[in-house]
Amino acid sequence: AVEAGTDVPVAAVAATNALITNRQVDALVNNAQTETDLTNQLKAKAAAASIPVVDVTETLPAGTTDYVGWIGKEVDALSKALVKQ
C-alpha cells in the first residue's frame, strides 16, 4: 500500500498489531526506506513487546558498492534477531 501511495487497509493494520501484541512473530522486518507514521508505530509496539526490529533497505544505501556485503549484513541482522528469541 505504501508503494502504491494508498492507505494500508484497516484490517491489515489490526492483524499486524495483533501479531505483535500476542507475540506471534519473532521479529519485525522494517523497510527503512519507506518509513511512515504507521511503520514507526509498529516499530514502537514491537520494541515495547521485546520483539526485535530489523531495519532493511530495498536498494543499496548511499556509499555502499558491495551488493553481497550489503545483503549479507541484512541477512546477518535478521539471523541475530531470530537467534535471540
C-alpha positions in Angstrom: 0.0 0.0 0.0 2.8 2.4 0.8 4.5 1.9 -2.5 1.2 2.3 -4.3 0.5 5.6 -2.4 -2.6 4.3 -0.7 -3.5 3.7 2.9 -2.9 0.3 4.4 -6.3 -1.5 4.9 -7.6 -1.2 8.5 -7.9 -5.0 8.7 -4.3 -5.4 7.8 -3.2 -2.9 10.5 -5.4 -4.7 13.1 -4.0 -8.1 12.1 -0.4 -6.9 12.3 -1.0 -5.2 15.7 -2.5 -8.4 17.0 0.5 -10.5 15.8 2.8 -8.1 17.7 0.7 -7.8 20.8 0.2 -11.5 21.1 3.9 -12.1 20.3 3.1 -14.3 17.4 6.2 -13.1 15.5 9.9 -13.5 16.3 11.0 -10.2 14.6 9.6 -7.2 12.7 11.3 -6.5 9.4 11.1 -2.8 8.6 11.9 -1.3 5.3 13.8 1.8 6.4 13.4 3.4 3.0 9.6 3.6 3.3 9.0 4.6 6.9 5.7 6.2 7.7 3.9 7.1 10.9 2.3 3.7 10.7 5.5 1.8 10.4 7.1 3.8 13.2 4.1 2.9 15.4 4.6 -0.8 14.6 8.3 -0.5 15.4 7.5 1.1 18.8 4.8 -1.6 19.5 7.3 -4.3 18.7 10.0 -2.7 20.8 7.6 -2.5 23.7 6.8 -6.2 23.3 10.5 -7.0 23.2 10.3 -8.1 19.6 13.4 -7.3 17.7 13.1 -4.8 14.8 15.3 -5.4 11.9 15.8 -2.5 9.5 16.4 -3.4 5.9 16.6 -1.5 2.7 15.4 -2.2 -0.9 18.3 -0.5 -2.6 22.0 -0.1 -1.8 22.5 2.5 0.9 24.5 5.6 -0.1 28.2 4.9 -0.3 27.7 1.1 -0.5 29.1 -0.6 -3.5 29.3 -4.2 -2.4 26.0 -5.9 -3.1 26.9 -9.2 -1.5 28.3 -7.5 1.6 25.1 -5.3 1.9 22.7 -8.3 1.6 24.9 -10.3 3.9 24.6 -7.7 6.6 20.9 -7.7 6.3 20.7 -11.5 6.5 23.0 -11.5 9.5 20.9 -8.9 11.3 17.8 -10.9 10.8 19.5 -14.1 11.8 20.8 -12.5 15.0 17.3 -11.2 15.8 15.8 -14.6 15.4 18.5 -16.4 17.4 17.8 -14.2 20.4 14.3 -15.5 20.6 
